[in-house]
Amino acid sequence: MRLVILSDTHLPTRARELPTEIWAAIEEADVVLHAGDWISRDAVDELSARAGRLIGCYGNNDGPDVRAVLPEVARATLGGLRFVVVHETGPARGRERRMAAAYPDADVLVFGHSHVPWDSTAERSPDPAGAAGRAARTPPAAPGTLRLLNPGSPTDRRRQPAATYLTAVVARGRLDDIVLHPLPSRREDRGSASWPG
């Protein structure tokens, strides 16, 4: 199952439309996950019409029209993995621990808000009284872990080297082939993006 993971599209305030590369990825994807800050209900409607399946939530900049059709927290099981999609997770420091405690039933947490790409894993303590959420950089979601992913923003890179989005594959109950895609600048050729965490 092919995924496209987006957040913070801010249409039409940061861009009139999504980059062509993203629309091409969406056409190839089975599921699109969007972690909020759409801004426009038209953006929600267009993505919903063009995506095979859309799972999304609203963000802090979304008005009543977007909040009327999307939840604050979206949940879905895809290929045996339990996904949660939220907009805000608070400060980076302690994020893994907080999110592992907040979403104990999730395997993958997709979030946005910061426009900063993020990929980390929180290890859950087998002891409920123990210290859940020790941060670790690991590959695909595994039993007893919570994978945290932020795709950045495809329209507003802020202080990042490039605007970005993610793709991934769910297969045999695993999240694999997670790729951060830097988008070409409107004025420059395609560059490479670092992946800060």
C-alpha positions as CSV (number, residue, x, y, z in Angstrom):
1,M,0.0,0.0,0.0
2,R,1.6,3.3,-1.2
3,L,1.2,6.4,1.0
4,V,1.7,10.1,0.4
5,I,2.1,12.0,3.7
6,L,1.5,15.8,3.7
7,S,1.0,18.6,6.2
8,D,0.9,22.4,6.3
9,T,-0.2,22.9,2.6
10,H,-1.6,26.4,3.5
11,L,-3.5,26.8,0.2
12,P,-4.0,29.4,-1.1
13,T,-2.0,31.6,1.3
14,R,1.5,30.0,0.7
15,A,0.9,28.7,-2.8
16,R,-2.0,28.8,-5.3
17,E,-1.8,25.0,-5.7
18,L,0.2,22.0,-4.8
19,P,3.3,21.3,-6.8
20,T,2.8,19.0,-9.9
21,E,5.2,16.4,-8.4
22,I,2.8,16.0,-5.4
23,W,-0.2,15.5,-7.6
24,A,1.7,12.9,-9.6
25,A,2.6,11.1,-6.3
26,I,-1.0,11.3,-5.2
27,E,-2.2,9.6,-8.4
28,E,0.2,6.7,-7.7
29,A,-0.8,6.4,-4.0
30,D,-3.4,4.2,-2.4
31,V,-3.8,6.5,0.6
32,V,-3.0,10.2,1.4
33,L,-2.5,11.3,5.0
34,H,-2.6,15.0,5.7
35,A,-1.8,16.5,9.2
36,G,-3.6,19.8,9.0
37,D,-3.3,23.4,8.1
38,W,-5.1,23.2,4.8
39,I,-6.5,26.7,5.2
40,S,-9.1,26.3,2.4
41,R,-12.0,23.9,2.3
42,D,-11.5,23.9,-1.5
43,A,-8.0,22.3,-0.8
44,V,-9.7,19.5,1.3
45,D,-12.3,18.9,-1.4
46,E,-9.8,18.7,-4.3
47,L,-7.4,16.4,-2.4
48,S,-10.4,14.2,-1.4
49,A,-11.6,14.0,-5.0
50,R,-8.1,13.1,-6.4
51,A,-6.8,10.8,-3.6
52,G,-7.7,7.1,-3.6
53,R,-8.4,7.5,0.1
54,L,-7.8,10.5,2.3
55,I,-7.1,10.5,6.0
56,G,-6.7,13.9,7.5
57,C,-7.2,16.2,10.4
58,Y,-7.5,20.0,10.9
59,G,-4.7,22.3,12.1
60,N,-4.5,25.4,14.2
61,N,-4.9,27.7,11.1
62,D,-7.9,25.9,9.8
63,G,-11.3,27.7,10.1
64,P,-14.8,26.4,10.8
65,D,-15.3,25.3,7.2
66,V,-12.4,22.8,7.4
67,R,-13.1,21.9,11.0
68,A,-16.7,21.0,9.9
69,V,-15.4,18.1,7.7
70,L,-12.2,16.9,9.4
71,P,-11.5,15.7,13.0
72,E,-8.9,17.1,15.4
73,V,-7.4,13.5,15.5
74,A,-7.8,11.0,12.6
75,R,-7.3,7.3,13.1
76,A,-7.1,4.5,10.6
77,T,-5.7,1.0,10.3
78,L,-3.7,0.5,7.1
79,G,-2.2,-2.9,6.3
80,G,-2.3,-3.9,9.9
81,L,-0.7,-0.7,11.3
82,R,-2.6,1.7,13.5
83,F,-2.1,5.3,12.3
84,V,-3.0,8.5,14.1
85,V,-2.9,11.8,12.3
86,V,-2.7,15.0,14.4
87,H,-1.5,18.5,13.8
88,E,0.4,19.6,16.9
89,T,2.6,17.6,19.2
90,G,4.2,20.3,21.3
91,P,7.9,21.0,21.6
92,A,10.5,18.7,20.1
93,R,12.1,18.0,23.5
94,G,10.2,15.0,25.0
95,R,8.0,14.5,22.0
96,E,8.5,10.8,21.7
97,R,7.7,10.2,25.4
98,R,4.6,12.4,25.4
99,M,3.2,11.0,22.2
100,A,3.8,7.4,23.2
101,A,1.8,8.1,26.4
102,A,-0.9,10.1,24.5
103,Y,-1.4,7.4,21.8
104,P,-0.6,4.0,23.4
105,D,-2.6,2.2,20.8
106,A,-0.9,3.7,17.7
107,D,1.9,2.3,15.6
108,V,2.5,5.4,13.5
109,L,1.9,9.0,14.4
110,V,1.8,11.6,11.6
111,F,2.0,15.2,12.6
112,G,2.7,18.7,11.3
113,H,2.7,22.3,12.5
114,S,6.4,23.0,12.6
115,H,7.1,22.6,8.9
116,V,10.2,20.7,10.0
117,P,10.6,17.1,8.7
118,W,10.9,14.6,11.5
119,D,11.4,10.8,11.8
120,S,11.9,9.2,15.1
121,T,10.7,6.2,17.1
122,A,9.5,6.0,20.6
123,E,10.1,2.7,22.4
124,R,7.3,1.8,24.7
125,S,8.1,0.5,28.1
126,P,6.8,-3.1,28.7
127,D,6.2,-1.9,32.2
128,P,3.2,0.6,32.3
129,A,4.9,2.3,35.3
130,G,8.2,2.5,33.4
131,A,9.6,5.3,31.3
132,A,7.7,5.0,28.0
133,G,9.0,6.8,25.0
134,R,12.8,6.6,25.0
135,A,13.8,8.3,21.7
136,A,15.6,6.2,19.2
137,R,16.3,6.4,15.4
138,T,15.2,3.1,14.0
139,P,13.8,1.8,10.8
140,P,10.1,0.7,10.3
141,A,7.5,0.5,13.0
142,A,8.1,-2.5,15.2
143,P,6.1,-4.1,18.0
144,G,6.3,-2.0,21.1
145,T,7.3,1.2,19.2
146,L,5.6,4.4,17.9
147,R,7.0,5.8,14.7
148,L,6.7,9.6,14.5
149,L,6.7,11.3,11.1
150,N,6.4,14.9,10.1
151,P,6.6,15.5,6.3
152,G,7.4,19.2,6.6
153,S,5.5,21.5,4.3
154,P,5.3,21.3,0.5
155,T,4.6,25.0,0.1
156,D,6.3,26.8,3.0
157,R,9.8,25.6,3.8
158,R,10.4,28.3,6.5
159,R,14.0,27.7,7.6
160,Q,14.4,24.3,5.9
161,P,16.6,23.8,2.8
162,A,13.6,22.8,0.8
163,A,9.8,22.4,0.9
164,T,9.1,18.7,1.4
165,Y,6.7,15.8,1.6
166,L,7.0,12.1,2.5
167,T,6.1,8.8,0.7
168,A,6.1,5.4,2.4
169,V,4.9,1.8,1.8
170,V,2.9,-0.4,4.2
171,A,3.6,-4.0,3.5
172,R,3.2,-7.1,5.6
173,G,2.4,-5.1,8.7
174,R,5.5,-2.9,8.4
175,L,6.1,0.7,7.4
176,D,8.9,0.7,4.8
177,D,10.5,2.8,2.1
178,I,10.0,6.1,3.9
179,V,11.4,8.8,1.6
180,L,11.6,12.5,2.3
181,H,11.1,14.3,-1.1
182,P,12.6,17.8,-1.4
183,L,10.7,19.9,-3.9
184,P,12.4,22.2,-6.4
185,S,12.5,25.9,-5.5
186,R,10.3,28.1,-7.6
187,R,13.5,29.8,-8.7
188,E,16.1,27.1,-8.6
189,D,16.6,23.5,-9.8
190,R,15.8,20.6,-7.6
191,G,18.1,20.4,-4.6
192,S,18.6,17.9,-1.8
193,A,17.1,18.4,1.7
194,S,18.7,17.4,4.9
195,W,16.4,15.6,7.4
196,P,16.6,17.3,10.7
197,G,15.0,15.5,13.6
